């Protein structure tokens, strides 16, 4: 048969790192083909070669039976190839309309034909149910809407090969459901879709076939309806993966962290209302809720990223409500932030600089204002080994060049290894593969066993139910329920999350 896409014997090397090692991928016309692999397995690199962002050292690309040369994304667009990147390529201060037509502007006498562009986009929005306001600024719309803008960019350019790179990593469950439906509609229309992901349930839901990569090598291609989740996980990781969390009983200690009557206002409206909670030593308290119900602002308020005006925050018996961020860390707080690239790392610093960015001034790493580079390197190398952080040049690797999953593992390693009593973990497994999720869950359970207090904020209900000792549900800036994970279920939590039920004790 004639495949829509053939990538034959592709090899791509970055320094000493072989990102793609003799990889062959064959995609049929009008199928949804999943590309599965661990973080750093080479999935995004392979698709970046297809999209013209990288050029392979060896191998060839065949589209519709003809060998092609793709030197840049413009070449890819000319061949009908579009790509939605994991980290969106949008200009925050431009409108939705300007972002979509950027680089593909139709002009008449040197003037952009906005009316024609708007008409074409309005037809696409209606046809594919991709509702978004064309005149809104990118910075003012949700992440899910930004992804729709990226999809519209592809459709505007008449792409018939659509590459989605980890498209659900930042979406809510409802947005994920909507996206799966959009993909199915694309396939019915004859478009060919490549879905880069490590979420096995999504592959089972939407994909026809799946190609698995592991550490840059192709492991195999399987028919999804004939292959179990467990089998795909084993192919991806190279070993059996446990999908259950082993959480031993732990006797909780004294309260290590508490929030009393925390209120927050912004832009003339109430964001948080009378938040009261406590976290004991040896306890994981999970906060569940649909994205946008105050979780982000709550974490920013208690960690010092935004000021609080009403309420009290206590850590280790000290009032830290007005304390500086450095002071909060010194008293015993660690924080895995929601957005790793904005608040977790400095992308243009290397790995070792990021690992000591909060405590470089301490005696362990400096003497008389001079950094101890040897000690910093040794410290970083220990964390690289302990937390399986994969990078091209070890401690010297720039964070920008690392995969999102390995950036996340670097943050986790740094925060857990610091001297702390409370760990605030916000979306700790966002964008990670099943092997990395299993590893991070084990680390959080070990923290619990070491009598650390853990505040877990996650949009993943499985994660909340599996890890939490108590579950708090947040709706419209209020805690509307406190639930026992052993006595509740998806349906009950969902009712509280949607505002259909209220009452602090279940």
C-alpha positions in Angstrom: 0.0 0.0 0.0 1.0 3.7 -0.4 1.5 5.2 3.0 0.7 8.9 3.6 3.9 9.3 5.5 7.1 7.2 5.6 10.1 8.2 7.7 12.8 5.6 6.9 15.9 4.9 9.0 15.9 8.4 10.6 18.9 9.2 12.8 19.3 12.5 14.7 22.3 13.3 17.0 22.7 16.2 19.4 26.3 16.2 20.6 26.8 12.8 22.3 23.0 12.2 22.6 21.4 10.0 19.9 17.9 11.3 20.0 16.6 9.1 17.1 18.5 5.9 16.3 17.6 4.4 12.9 13.8 5.0 13.5 11.3 4.0 10.8 7.7 5.3 11.0 4.9 4.5 8.5 1.5 6.2 8.8 -1.5 5.2 6.8 -3.8 7.8 5.1 -6.7 9.2 7.3 -5.6 7.3 10.4 -4.9 8.5 13.9 -1.4 7.2 14.6 -0.1 7.5 18.2 3.6 8.0 18.9 4.2 6.7 22.4 7.3 6.9 24.5 8.9 8.0 27.8 10.0 11.6 28.3 13.1 12.0 26.2 12.4 8.9 24.1 12.8 11.0 20.9 9.1 11.5 19.9 9.1 15.3 19.6 12.5 15.2 17.9 11.2 12.8 15.2 8.2 15.0 14.6 10.3 18.2 14.6 12.3 16.6 11.7 9.0 15.9 9.8 8.0 19.5 10.4 11.4 20.9 9.3 12.6 22.3 12.6 15.5 19.8 12.6 17.3 18.0 9.8 18.2 14.3 10.2 21.8 13.1 9.9 20.5 10.0 8.0 17.3 8.7 6.6 14.6 9.9 4.2 11.0 11.2 4.2 8.4 10.1 1.8 5.0 11.8 1.5 2.3 10.2 -0.7 4.9 8.0 -2.3 7.3 10.7 -3.2 10.6 11.5 -1.5 10.7 15.0 -0.1 13.2 17.4 1.4 11.9 19.5 4.4 14.4 22.2 5.3 12.1 24.4 7.4 8.4 24.7 8.6 7.5 26.6 5.4 8.5 23.5 3.4 6.3 21.4 5.7 3.4 23.8 5.3 3.7 23.6 1.5 3.4 19.8 1.8 0.3 20.1 3.9 2.0 19.4 7.3 0.9 21.3 10.4 2.0 20.9 14.0 0.6 21.9 17.4 3.6 22.1 19.7 3.5 21.1 23.4 4.5 24.7 24.3 2.4 26.9 22.1 4.1 29.1 19.5 1.9 32.2 20.0 2.5 35.9 20.5 0.8 36.9 23.8 0.2 40.5 22.8 -1.3 39.7 19.4 -4.9 39.0 18.7 -6.1 35.5 17.9 -6.7 36.5 14.3 -3.1 38.0 14.0 -1.6 34.9 15.4 -3.4 32.6 13.0 -2.5 34.5 9.8 1.1 35.4 11.0 3.4 34.2 8.2 0.6 33.3 5.9 -1.0 36.7 5.3 -3.0 37.4 2.1 -2.3 40.9 0.9 -3.7 43.2 -1.7 -1.5 46.1 -2.8 0.7 45.4 0.3 -2.2 45.6 2.7 -3.4 42.5 4.7 -6.8 41.3 3.6 -8.3 40.9 7.0 -11.9 40.5 5.8 -11.1 37.4 3.7 -9.0 35.9 6.5 -11.8 36.5 9.1 -14.4 35.0 6.8 -12.3 31.9 6.2 -11.7 31.5 9.9 -15.3 32.0 10.9 -16.2 29.2 8.5 -13.5 26.9 10.1 -14.6 27.8 13.6 -18.2 26.8 12.7 -17.3 23.7 10.8 -15.0 22.2 13.5 -16.7 23.7 16.6 -13.5 25.4 17.6 -15.1 28.4 19.4 -12.7 31.2 20.1 -13.0 35.0 19.9 -10.9 36.2 16.9 -10.3 39.7 18.4 -9.2 38.6 21.8 -5.6 38.9 22.9 -3.8 35.5 23.4 -2.8 36.6 26.9 -6.5 36.9 27.8 -7.8 33.5 26.7 -7.5 30.1 28.4 -4.9 27.5 27.7 -7.6 25.3 26.0 -8.6 28.2 23.7 -4.9 28.8 22.9 -4.7 25.3 21.7 -7.7 25.8 19.5 -5.8 28.8 18.0 -2.9 26.5 17.2 -5.3 24.0 15.5 -6.9 26.8 13.5 -3.4 27.9 12.4 -3.0 24.5 10.8 -6.5 24.4 9.2 -6.0 28.0 7.9 -3.0 26.7 6.0 -5.0 23.8 4.5 -2.9 21.2 6.3 -4.0 17.6 5.8 -1.3 16.0 8.0 -1.8 17.2 11.6 0.8 16.6 14.3 -0.3 17.0 17.9 2.6 17.1 20.4 1.3 16.2 23.9 -1.9 18.1 23.2 -3.7 17.2 26.5 -0.9 18.0 28.9 -2.4 21.4 29.9 -6.1 20.7 29.3 -9.1 20.0 31.6 -10.9 16.7 31.3 -13.8 18.4 29.4 -11.3 20.0 27.0 -9.6 16.7 26.5 -12.9 15.1 25.6 -13.7 17.8 23.1 -10.2 17.5 21.5 -10.7 13.7 21.1 -13.9 14.4 19.2 -12.2 17.0 17.0 -9.5 14.5 16.1 -12.0 11.9 15.1 -13.8 14.4 12.9 -10.5 15.3 11.2 -9.8 11.6 10.5 -13.3 11.1 9.1 -12.7 14.0 6.7 -9.5 12.2 5.4 -6.9 14.1 7.4 -4.0 12.1 8.7 -3.1 12.7 12.4 0.0 11.9 14.4 -0.6 12.1 18.2 2.5 12.4 20.4 1.6 11.2 23.8 2.4 9.0 26.8 -1.2 8.8 28.1 -2.3 5.3 27.4 -6.0 5.8 28.0 -6.1 8.5 25.4 -4.4 6.2 22.9 -7.0 3.5 23.6 -9.8 6.0 23.2 -8.8 7.7 19.9 -5.8 6.0 18.0 -5.9 3.4 15.3 -2.3 2.3 15.5 0.6 3.1 17.9 4.4 3.2 17.3 6.5 3.0 20.5 9.9 4.6 21.0 12.3 3.9 23.8 15.5 5.8 24.3 15.6 6.9 20.7 15.0 3.5 19.2 11.8 2.1 17.6 10.4 -0.8 19.7 7.4 -1.6 17.4 4.0 -0.7 15.9 0.8 -2.2 17.2 -2.9 -2.1 16.4 -4.4 -0.3 19.4 -7.6 -2.3 19.6 -5.6 -5.5 19.8 -3.1 -4.3 22.5 -3.8 -3.8 26.2 -2.7 -0.7 28.2 -0.3 -3.0 30.2 1.3 -4.3 27.0 1.9 -0.8 25.6 3.3 0.4 29.0 5.8 -2.5 29.0 6.9 -1.7 25.5 7.3 2.0 26.4 9.3 1.5 29.7 10.9 -1.9 29.1 9.5 -3.4 32.3 6.1 -4.0 33.9 4.6 -0.8 35.3 2.4 -0.8 38.4 -0.8 1.2 37.9 -1.7 1.0 41.6 -0.2 3.2 44.4 1.1 1.2 47.4 0.3 3.6 50.3 1.2 2.1 53.7 -0.6 3.3 56.8 1.3 6.1 58.5 0.6 7.7 61.8 0.1 11.4 61.3 1.8 13.9 63.6 1.2 17.5 64.6 0.0 20.2 62.3 2.9 21.5 60.2 1.0 23.9 57.9 -2.3 25.7 58.3 -4.3 28.4 56.6 -6.9 30.5 58.4 -9.7 32.6 56.8 -7.7 33.3 53.7 -9.5 35.7 51.3 -8.3 37.2 48.1 -9.7 39.7 45.7 -8.6 40.8 42.2 -9.9 42.9 39.4 -12.9 43.8 41.5 -14.1 40.3 42.2 -13.6 37.7 45.0 -11.1 35.0 44.0 -10.8 33.1 47.4 -13.4 33.1 50.2 -12.6 32.0 53.8 -10.1 29.2 53.0 -9.3 27.2 56.0 -7.2 24.0 56.0 -4.4 22.2 57.8 -1.8 19.6 56.8 -0.3 17.2 59.4 3.1 15.6 59.4 2.9 12.3 57.5 -0.3 13.3 55.6 -1.1 14.1 52.0 -4.0 16.6 51.6 -5.3 16.7 48.0 -7.1 19.6 46.5 -9.4 18.7 43.7 -11.3 21.0 41.4 -11.9 22.0 37.8 -9.2 24.3 36.5 -9.9 28.0 37.1 -11.7 27.7 40.5 -9.0 29.4 42.5 -6.4 26.6 43.0 -3.7 28.6 41.1 -4.3 31.8 43.1 -4.4 29.9 46.4 -1.0 28.3 45.8 0.4 31.6 44.6 -0.9 33.3 47.8 0.6 30.8 50.2 3.9 30.6 48.4 4.4 34.3 48.2 3.9 34.8 44.4 1.0 37.2 45.0 0.3 39.2 48.2 -2.4 38.3 50.6 -4.6 40.9 52.4 -6.8 38.8 54.7 -6.0 35.7 56.6 -3.1 33.9 58.2 -0.6 31.3 56.9 1.4 29.2 59.4 4.4 26.9 58.8 6.2 25.1 61.5 4.5 27.2 64.1 5.6 30.5 62.5 3.4 33.1 60.9 4.6 33.3 57.3 1.7 35.3 55.8 3.9 38.3 55.0 7.3 36.5 54.9 9.5 36.7 51.8 9.7 33.8 49.5 13.3 33.1 50.6 12.2 33.2 54.3 9.4 30.7 53.5 11.9 28.3 52.0 14.3 28.7 54.9 11.5 27.9 57.4 10.7 24.7 55.6 8.6 25.1 52.4 9.3 23.3 49.1 7.2 24.0 46.0 6.7 22.1 42.7 5.0 24.8 40.7 2.1 24.4 38.3 3.9 26.0 35.3 7.4 24.5 35.3 8.8 26.9 32.7 7.5 30.1 34.2 8.0 29.5 37.9 10.1 26.3 38.2 13.3 26.8 36.2 15.3 29.5 34.3 15.4 28.0 30.8 18.6 29.8 29.8 20.5 28.6 32.9 22.1 25.1 32.9 20.9 22.2 35.0 23.4 22.7 37.9 22.5 26.4 38.2 18.8 25.6 38.4 19.4 22.9 41.0 20.9 25.4 43.5 19.0 28.5 42.4 17.2 28.8 45.8 20.1 28.0 48.1 23.3 28.9 46.3 24.1 31.4 49.1 24.3 28.7 51.8 27.6 27.5 53.2 27.3 24.2 51.3 27.6 26.0 48.0 29.6 29.2 48.6 32.4 30.6 50.7 33.1 34.3 51.1 30.7 35.1 48.3 32.5 32.7 45.9 30.5 29.7 44.6 31.9 26.2 45.2 31.5 24.9 41.7 32.9 21.4 42.5 30.3 20.9 45.2 27.5 22.2 43.0 28.5 19.8 40.3 28.7 16.8 42.7 25.3 17.8 44.2 23.7 18.0 40.7 25.2 14.7 39.5 23.8 13.0 42.6 20.3 14.3 41.8 20.7 13.4 38.1 21.4 9.8 39.1 18.8 9.5 41.9 15.9 11.0 39.9 16.9 9.6 36.5 17.2 13.1 34.9 18.1 12.6 31.3 20.1 15.3 29.5 22.5 15.7 26.7 25.5 17.1 28.7 24.6 16.2 32.2 24.9 19.0 34.8 26.0 21.5 32.0 22.9 21.0 29.9 20.8 24.1 29.3 17.3 23.5 30.7 15.8 24.8 27.4 17.2 21.8 25.5 15.7 19.2 27.9 12.3 17.5 27.4 9.4 18.8 29.5 9.4 15.6 31.5 13.0 15.8 32.5 12.6 19.5 33.4 9.8 18.3 35.8 12.0 15.6 37.3 14.7 18.1 37.8 12.3 20.4 39.8 11.0 17.4 41.8 14.6 16.3 42.7 15.6 19.8 43.7 12.5 20.4 45.9 12.5 17.0 47.6 16.2 17.1 48.3 16.0 20.5 50.0 15.6 20.7 53.8 11.9 21.1 54.2 8.9 20.1 56.3 6.1 20.9 53.8 6.0 20.0 50.1 3.5 21.8 47.9 3.1 19.8 44.8 1.0 21.3 42.0 0.3 19.1 39.0 3.5 17.1 39.8 3.0 14.6 37.0 1.7 16.9 34.3 3.2 15.9 31.0 4.9 12.8 32.3 4.9 9.2 31.1 3.6 6.3 33.1 7.1 5.2 34.3 7.9 8.8 35.5 4.4 9.1 37.1 5.0 5.8 39.0 8.4 7.1 40.2 7.1 10.5 41.3 4.1 8.9 43.2 6.6 6.7 45.0 8.7 9.8 46.0 5.6 11.5 47.4 4.6 8.4 49.4 8.2 8.2 50.7 8.0 11.9 51.7 4.8 11.0 53.6 6.6 8.1 55.3 9.3 10.5 56.4 6.7 12.5 58.2 6.7 15.4 55.8 3.4 17.3 55.2 2.3 17.3 51.5 -0.3 19.6 49.9 -1.2 18.1 46.5 -3.0 20.1 43.9 -4.0 18.2 40.8 -6.6 18.1 38.0 -6.1 14.3 37.7 -8.7 12.7 39.9 -7.0 9.3 39.8 -3.9 11.0 41.3 -6.0 12.7 44.0 -7.8 9.5 44.9 -4.7 7.3 44.9 -2.4 9.6 46.9 -4.5 11.6 49.3 -5.3 10.9 52.9 -7.9 13.7 52.8 -9.5 15.4 49.8 -10.6 19.0 49.8 -12.8 20.1 46.8 -12.5 23.7 45.6 -15.3 25.4 43.7 -15.4 29.1 42.8 -12.7 30.0 45.3 -14.2 28.1 48.2 -13.5 24.7 49.8 -16.9 23.1 49.5 -16.1 19.6 50.8 -13.7 17.5 52.8 -13.8 13.9 51.8 -12.3 10.6 52.8 -10.7 9.0 49.6 -11.7 5.5 51.0 -15.3 6.5 51.2 -15.8 8.7 48.1 -15.8 8.1 44.3 -15.6 10.0 41.0 -19.3 10.8 40.9 -19.4 12.4 44.3 -16.2 14.4 43.8 -17.6 15.5 40.4 -20.8 16.8 42.0 -18.8 19.0 44.4 -16.4 20.1 41.6 -19.3 21.3 39.4 -21.1 23.0 42.2 -24.0 20.5 42.2 -23.3 19.6 45.9 -22.0 21.4 48.9 -21.2 20.5 52.5 -17.8 20.4 54.2 -18.1 17.0 55.8 -19.0 13.9 53.8 
